[in-house]
Amino acid sequence: MKTTERWYEDHEVGELRETTGRTITEADIVLHAGQTGDFFPHHMDAEWMATQPAGQRIAHGTLVLSVAVGMTAGDINPQSMSYGYDRIRFIRPVFIGDTLRVTAEIVALRPHVKVPDAAGYIDELVTARNQRGETVMVLTHVYLVNRRAADAEAPPS
């Protein structure tokens, strides 16, 4: 992890980040089930899932979300914090052995409604794809980011 100080004004729509791969393992699923209490057979019962349309166990949607967001968290920005997630969609199942890659693209910059001179929101479209390039999950990660004071000097480029 590295610390990178970026203010609201330092971001642009269209900025794109891409991650390396991360393979989902049986241990990931078992640990997530233990942490959340979600022991549904879709995730835990290989024999039952063999009789279902998916044919095998699937990762929890919340596991896929957590892994994907974690994969994009490479920098610590003291001027920014996660505000939440919108429009979360689980498009396709993720199976044990699938390798995820994630892209995160800034799709909107919005001033804060109550304090537009002090902060703004950055919407980042997060897309997780499997090893076949199929989209498995999308969401909008909303960041609350401080604005540079109006009388402050911009840092040198």
Sequence and secondary structure as in RCSB ss.txt:
>XXXX:A:sequence
MKTTERWYEDHEVGELRETTGRTITEADIVLHAGQTGDFFPHHMDAEWMATQPAGQRIAHGTLVLSVAVGMTAGD
INPQSMSYGYDRIRFIRPVFIGDTLRVTAEIVALRPHVKVPDAAGYIDELVTARNQRGETVMVLTHVYLVNRRAA
DAEAPPS
>XXXX:A:secstr
 EE    GGG  TT EEE   EE  HHHHHHHHHHH    HHHH HHHHTTSTT S B  HHHHHHHHHHHT  E
E TTEEEEEEEEEEE S  BTT EEEEEEEEEEEEE SS TTTEEEEEEEEEEE TTS EEEEEEEEEEEE   T
TS     
